[in-house]
Amino acid sequence: MQKLVIDTNSLLRNPEVLYEGNVILTSMVLRELEHLELKKENRQLQYEIRKAKRVITKLREEENLLEILDISDFEDTLVAYPNAAYADNVILAYALKNGYGLLTGDQLLIDKAISVGVPYKSPETDTAYVEHKGYKTITLSGHQIKDLFQSLEHNPCDLLTNEYLIVKNLTGETEAVLKWTGQWLEDAEVELSRGFNTRQFGSFVPKDEQQIMAVDSIVHNQLTILRGPAGSGKSVIALNTAWKLVEKEGYRLVIFTNPTPLKDAQELGFFKGDQLDKILQTSLGIMLKSKFGDMNEVRKQIEYGTIDILPFVELRGYDTGESKTCVWITESQNLNGSLLKLGLQRITESTKVIIDGDYTAQVDKDSYMYDNGMKRASEVFRGSDLFGEVELEHIYRSRLANIADQM
């Protein structure tokens, strides 16, 4: 296999490619990393540099770095591209002199490589995240709908296990909401469309098919991901359904939280009080107060043991135990893969989990955009018989909030 000289951009986008062994890491790229590290204002760039350096450090510790590293001070260029101020020109000359190819997605460098006969390979793109809505929509004629219900053992849309199918007629009306069990299509519970009542919150009625699917998934699956824009009902659905489990089936509610300052907002400094006081002054506490109507009611439920709130910083060593528990992991767009993995590894067989968040618009820390726990959990669990995911698309908070979503 021909060795490939990696350029800086490819290294930053996918440093794990160094583990493949046929990639050459040059001193030119390492020097460029050091120069880029001075651009402190670009937080995403700094995150990518740190990630690349972690991979390099790991290879050094495993004594595998020397196999791919060339620390020689190569400064030659080609007659056609003599400007050594461009690191890519030096990398190109280095590859040509040593008989290597290039690993690059830079179109200009690719064109230069073609012009001097240096082979190249673009970074793999098939690892890109594939979004999973958790449902598909199909429009059928009356005759086709009848045929569908007469052959529910067939999977006409290649649904994953626990993926939903919204069946619409030719006028756009919803005829049914079905779910593929892995063996057949079944109705999402009809009574869910009529809603339910809890003593704490009163009546809750799903507003559309997506909200019906969200409740159905929480009730029937051990793990559910709910995602959608602000005002789509994520926390309302999660809390009302969890509280139904609390009142009707004896569950307790445990909330995992990773308090993260709102992106671009001014921080207020230290909050007064003990750990619980500080947590209840974050966005989680404000949300719970709005749902329960009064902070004293929230504290009362905590004192009763009906609600427990645990920050991720204290989760190691904890597990949910043998009693019926519903774990609600809030604002999960602000968790990386390792943190959410830690949380899910605390879960026992008697526990249900609701993960909610919006990784498209509400990520409050740049590093979570590129190492996102919600995305990773969806990739790992989708298709499992214990998992469901539903994207909530419609904003119901207010007409103003709906228009503001376009900002």
C-alpha positions in Angstrom: 0.0 0.0 0.0 1.5 3.4 -1.0 2.2 5.8 1.8 0.3 9.0 1.9 1.5 12.4 3.2 -1.3 14.0 5.1 -2.0 17.7 4.9 -2.9 19.9 7.9 -6.6 20.2 7.1 -7.1 16.5 6.7 -5.3 15.9 10.0 -7.5 18.4 11.8 -10.7 16.9 10.3 -9.8 13.3 11.1 -6.7 12.7 13.2 -7.7 9.1 13.8 -6.5 8.3 10.3 -3.0 8.3 11.7 -3.8 4.9 13.3 -4.1 3.3 9.9 -0.3 3.2 9.6 0.2 4.2 5.9 0.0 7.9 6.6 3.1 10.1 6.8 3.1 12.9 9.3 5.7 15.6 8.5 7.5 18.3 10.4 5.8 20.8 8.0 2.4 19.9 9.3 3.5 19.9 12.9 4.9 23.4 12.5 1.7 24.5 10.9 -0.2 23.1 13.9 1.9 25.3 16.2 1.3 28.4 14.2 -2.5 27.7 14.1 -2.5 27.2 17.8 -1.7 30.9 18.2 -5.2 31.8 16.7 -6.8 31.7 20.2 -10.0 33.4 19.0 -11.0 30.4 16.9 -12.4 28.0 19.4 -13.3 25.3 16.9 -9.8 25.3 15.5 -8.3 25.0 19.0 -10.6 22.0 19.7 -9.4 20.3 16.5 -5.8 21.0 17.3 -6.2 19.5 20.8 -7.9 16.4 19.4 -5.1 15.9 16.8 -2.4 16.4 19.5 -4.1 13.8 21.7 -3.9 11.2 18.8 -0.2 12.1 18.2 0.5 11.8 22.0 -1.2 8.4 22.1 0.9 7.1 19.2 4.0 8.5 20.9 3.2 6.7 24.1 2.5 3.5 22.3 5.8 3.9 20.5 4.1 3.8 17.1 4.7 7.4 16.2 8.2 6.9 14.7 6.7 4.6 12.1 4.8 7.4 10.5 6.7 10.6 11.6 9.3 12.3 9.5 10.9 15.2 11.5 13.4 16.2 8.9 13.6 19.9 8.0 12.4 19.5 4.5 12.1 23.0 2.8 12.3 22.3 -0.9 9.6 23.3 -3.4 8.9 22.6 -7.0 9.8 24.9 -9.9 6.1 25.1 -10.8 5.1 26.0 -7.2 8.1 27.8 -5.7 6.5 29.8 -2.9 7.6 28.0 0.3 5.3 30.3 2.4 2.6 27.9 1.4 3.1 24.7 3.4 1.1 22.8 0.8 3.9 23.5 -1.8 6.5 22.0 0.5 4.3 19.0 1.3 3.8 18.4 -2.5 7.5 18.6 -3.2 8.2 16.2 -0.3 5.7 13.7 -1.6 7.1 13.8 -5.1 10.7 13.4 -3.9 9.9 10.4 -1.7 7.5 8.7 -4.1 4.5 9.1 -1.7 0.9 10.1 -2.5 -1.1 12.8 -0.8 -4.0 12.5 1.6 -5.9 15.7 1.1 -9.3 17.1 0.5 -8.0 20.5 -0.5 -9.0 21.1 -4.2 -6.1 23.4 -5.0 -3.6 20.9 -3.6 -5.3 18.1 -5.5 -5.0 20.1 -8.8 -1.3 20.8 -8.1 -0.7 17.1 -7.4 -2.4 16.1 -10.7 -0.3 18.6 -12.6 3.0 17.1 -11.3 1.9 13.4 -11.3 1.5 12.9 -7.5 -1.3 10.4 -6.7 -3.8 11.5 -4.1 -6.6 10.2 -2.0 -9.4 12.3 -0.5 -10.3 11.6 3.1 -13.1 9.1 3.6 -16.5 10.8 3.7 -18.7 7.7 4.4 -18.3 8.2 8.2 -20.5 11.3 8.0 -23.4 11.3 10.5 -26.7 10.1 9.0 -29.6 11.8 10.7 -32.3 9.5 12.0 -35.8 11.1 12.5 -37.2 8.0 14.1 -40.1 7.8 11.6 -41.0 7.9 7.9 -44.1 9.2 6.2 -45.9 7.5 3.3 -48.9 8.6 1.2 -51.2 5.9 -0.1 -54.5 5.6 -1.9 -57.5 4.1 -0.1 -56.9 0.8 -1.8 -53.2 0.8 -0.9 -54.0 1.6 2.7 -56.3 -1.4 2.8 -53.6 -3.6 1.4 -51.1 -2.4 3.9 -53.4 -3.3 6.8 -53.9 -6.7 5.4 -50.2 -7.5 5.3 -48.7 -6.0 8.4 -46.0 -8.5 8.5 -44.4 -6.7 5.5 -42.0 -3.8 6.0 -42.7 -1.6 2.9 -40.3 1.3 3.9 -37.4 -0.6 5.3 -38.1 0.6 8.8 -35.6 -0.1 11.6 -37.0 -1.8 14.7 -39.1 0.6 16.7 -39.1 3.1 13.8 -42.5 4.6 13.1 -44.5 5.0 9.9 -47.1 7.8 9.5 -49.6 6.7 6.9 -51.4 9.5 5.1 -54.2 9.4 2.5 -54.2 11.3 -0.8 -55.8 14.4 0.9 -52.9 14.6 3.4 -54.9 13.3 6.4 -53.2 10.9 8.8 -54.8 7.4 8.6 -52.5 5.6 11.1 -49.3 5.8 13.0 -47.6 2.4 12.9 -44.4 1.0 14.4 -42.2 -1.8 13.0 -41.5 -4.2 15.9 -38.9 -6.1 13.9 -41.6 -8.7 12.8 -44.7 -6.7 12.0 -46.3 -3.3 11.9 -48.4 -2.4 14.9 -50.5 0.6 15.9 -49.0 3.1 18.2 -51.4 3.1 21.2 -54.6 4.7 20.1 -55.4 6.0 23.6 -52.2 8.1 23.5 -53.8 10.4 21.0 -56.5 11.2 23.6 -53.8 12.0 26.2 -53.7 11.2 29.9 -54.0 12.9 33.3 -51.6 13.2 36.2 -52.5 14.7 39.6 -49.4 17.0 39.4 -49.8 18.4 35.9 -53.5 17.7 35.0 -54.3 16.8 31.4 -51.7 16.2 28.7 -52.8 15.7 25.1 -50.3 15.2 22.3 -50.6 17.9 19.7 -49.6 15.8 16.6 -48.4 12.5 15.4 -44.8 13.1 16.4 -45.8 13.8 20.0 -47.9 10.6 20.0 -44.9 8.7 18.8 -42.7 10.4 21.5 -45.0 9.3 24.3 -45.4 5.8 22.8 -41.6 5.4 22.6 -41.1 6.5 26.3 -43.8 4.1 27.5 -42.7 1.1 25.5 -38.9 1.5 25.1 -36.1 1.5 27.7 -34.3 4.3 25.9 -35.8 7.2 23.9 -34.2 10.2 22.2 -36.4 13.3 21.8 -35.0 16.1 19.7 -36.4 19.3 18.2 -36.3 23.0 18.3 -37.1 25.2 21.3 -40.8 25.2 21.9 -41.5 21.8 20.2 -42.5 20.2 23.5 -39.5 18.1 24.4 -39.5 18.9 28.1 -43.3 18.9 28.3 -43.6 15.4 26.8 -40.7 14.1 28.9 -41.9 15.4 32.2 -45.6 14.6 31.7 -44.8 11.1 30.5 -42.2 10.5 33.3 -44.7 11.8 35.9 -47.3 9.4 34.6 -44.8 6.6 35.3 -44.2 8.1 38.8 -47.9 8.3 39.7 -49.3 5.2 38.0 -46.4 2.7 38.2 -44.3 3.8 41.2 -41.3 5.1 39.3 -39.0 7.8 40.7 -37.6 10.5 38.5 -33.8 11.1 38.4 -32.5 14.0 36.3 -29.0 13.9 34.9 -27.7 17.4 34.2 -24.6 19.0 32.8 -25.0 22.7 33.5 -23.5 24.6 30.5 -23.5 28.4 30.1 -25.6 29.6 27.3 -23.4 30.2 24.2 -22.4 33.9 23.8 -24.4 34.9 26.9 -22.6 36.8 29.8 -21.9 34.5 32.8 -23.1 35.8 36.1 -20.4 34.3 38.3 -20.8 32.0 41.3 -24.3 31.1 42.5 -24.9 31.2 46.3 -25.9 28.1 48.3 -25.1 24.4 48.3 -24.9 22.2 45.2 -28.7 21.8 44.9 -29.3 25.5 45.3 -26.7 26.2 42.5 -28.3 23.6 40.2 -31.8 25.0 40.8 -30.5 28.4 39.7 -29.4 27.1 36.3 -31.7 26.6 33.2 -32.8 23.2 34.6 -34.1 24.8 37.8 -35.9 27.6 35.8 -37.5 25.0 33.5 -38.7 22.8 36.5 -40.1 25.9 38.2 -42.1 26.8 35.1 -43.4 23.2 34.8 -44.3 22.7 38.5 -45.4 26.3 39.0 -43.4 27.0 42.1 -39.8 26.3 43.2 -41.1 25.2 46.6 -43.0 22.4 44.9 -39.8 21.3 43.1 -38.0 21.2 46.4 -40.8 19.3 48.1 -40.6 16.6 45.4 -36.9 16.4 46.0 -37.4 16.1 49.7 -40.0 13.4 49.2 -37.5 11.5 47.1 -39.7 11.6 44.0 -37.1 13.6 42.1 -33.4 13.4 42.4 -31.0 15.7 40.4 -27.5 14.5 39.7 -24.8 16.5 37.8 -22.6 14.5 35.5 -19.6 15.5 37.5 -20.8 13.1 40.2 -22.1 10.2 38.2 -19.0 8.0 38.3 -19.7 5.1 40.7 -23.5 5.7 40.7 -26.1 3.3 39.3 -29.9 3.5 39.3 -30.4 0.4 41.4 -33.2 -2.2 41.3 -36.2 0.1 42.0 -38.3 1.5 39.1 -36.5 4.6 37.8 -37.0 7.0 35.0 -33.8 8.9 34.1 -34.2 12.1 32.2 -31.0 13.4 30.6 -31.8 17.1 29.8 -30.2 19.4 27.3 -28.2 16.5 26.0 -26.9 18.5 23.0 -24.4 19.8 25.6 -22.8 16.4 26.2 -20.0 14.8 24.3 -19.9 11.1 23.5 -17.8 10.2 26.6 -20.2 12.0 29.0 -23.3 10.5 27.6 -21.7 7.1 27.6 -20.9 7.6 31.3 -24.5 8.4 32.0 -25.9 5.5 30.1 -23.5 3.1 31.8 -25.3 4.0 35.1 -28.5 2.5 33.9 -29.9 -0.8 35.3 -32.6 -3.1 33.8 -35.4 -1.5 35.8 -34.7 2.0 34.4 -36.2 3.9 31.5 -34.1 6.7 30.0 -35.3 9.9 28.2 -32.6 11.9 26.3 -33.7 15.3 25.1 -32.0 18.1 23.3 -31.4 19.9 20.0 -28.0 19.4 18.4 -28.9 21.5 15.4 -29.4 24.9 17.1 -28.9 24.8 20.8 -25.4 23.5 21.3 -23.7 25.9 23.8 -20.1 24.7 23.6 -18.3 24.4 20.3 -16.6 21.1 21.2 -20.0 19.5 21.6 -20.9 20.3 18.0 -18.2 18.0 16.7 -18.3 15.3 19.4 -21.9 15.1 20.2 -23.3 12.5 22.6 -26.8 12.6 21.2 -25.6 11.8 17.7 -23.3 9.1 18.9 -26.1 7.5 21.0 -28.4 7.5 18.0 -25.8 5.9 15.8 -25.1 3.1 18.3 -28.7 2.3 19.5 -30.8 2.8 16.4 -32.3 -0.5 15.3 -32.1 -1.9 18.8 -35.3 -3.4 20.2 -34.9 -1.2 23.4 -34.5 2.1 21.6 -36.7 4.7 19.9 -36.1 8.2 18.6 -38.5 10.9 17.5 -37.8 14.3 16.0 -40.3 16.9 17.0 -40.6 19.4 14.1 -43.4 21.7 15.0 -43.1 24.6 17.5 -46.2 25.1 19.7 -45.0 27.6 22.3 -46.3 30.6 20.4 -46.6 32.1 16.9 -43.8 34.5 17.8 -41.5 31.6 18.9 -42.3 29.8 15.6 -41.2 32.9 13.5 -38.2 33.5 15.8 -36.9 30.0 14.9 -36.0 31.4 11.5 -33.5 33.9 13.0 
